Amino acid sequence: MLQAQIFIDKDEVFGSQPLYEFIVQFLLKHKVAGATAFRGQIGFGEHHQVKRPDSLFSFDEPPMLITFIDEEEKVLHVLKELRKRVSSGFIVTGKVERF
């Protein structure tokens, strides 16, 4: 099995809906085995600027992580189709075992 993790900012949009909702709905339509979206409490990206969205007076965008797991072929196919529609975000994949 293969796990994919997609890192985006919570405030990103796709059309009129939040990007993370679009991605989860996209995964559901493609019948992946399972997916979860997580909102980050603190984090940093390639620019090494710490984001603390829950701090008082913070204007930082909360980080989001969408993770999903399925058979390797399916994950790679879904990611290829998703990238035709969405170019933002950072994607990491890794093999996982099911216990």
N, C-alpha and C positions, 0 to 999 in steps of 0.2 A: 504494500500500500504506500501511497505517497501523500504527504501533507503539504499544503500550500498555505503560506501566510502572506496577507496583503496589508501593507502599512500605508495609511492615508491620514489626512487631517479630517476631523469630524465635520468641519464646516464646508467641506467640498461638496459640490452639487453636480448632478447629472440631469440636465433638463430642469424640471421643477422639483425634483426630490433629492434628498441627501444621497450622496454617492454610496455610502455604506448600505443604505436600504436597497438601492439599485443592484449592488453587487450580490447581496443576499438573495434578492428575488431572482436574479440571473442564475445563481447557483441552484436555486429551487427549481426553476424551469428546466435546467439541464440535469435534474435528478441526481445530484451528487449525494453521496451517502450521508453527509452531515456537515453543517457549517455553524459557526458562532461568531458574533461580532462583540468585541471588547472595547470599552472606552478607557484610555490611559489616564492615569493620575499625574504622571510626570514623565518626561522623556526628552530626547534630543535626536536630531537627524544629521544629515551630512554637513550642515553648517555649524554644528556643535554649539547651538544655542539652546539652553535648557528651557523647556516649556513647562510652566506650572499653571495650567488653566483654572485650577480651583483656588489660587491665591487671590487675596483681596486686591481689587483693582487690576486684575490681570486681563490682558486682551489676547493672550495666547490661544491659538487654536488647539483644542484637545486632540491628542493622537488617537487613532483608531486602529485596531487590528482585526481583520477578518480572517479566520482560519477555517480550512475545510480539508476533508480527507476522503479519498476514494482510491480505486485502483489506478495505477500509474498512468495507463493509457488515457483514462477518462479525465484525470486531473490535467494532464498536458493538453488534451483537446479543449477542455473548458477554458484553460488559461489562454490558449491561442485565440479562441472565439471572443473572450473578454477583452483581450488586447486590441481587437479590431474596433471596439467601441470606446474603451477607456485607456488613455495613455498615461495618466498620472498614477502615482503610487509606486511602491517598491515591493517586489514579490520575491519570496524565498521559498524554496521547496526542499523537502528532505524525506527520506524513506523512514517509515514507521512500521512497527509490528503491532498486530492486534492480539491482545491476550484474552 
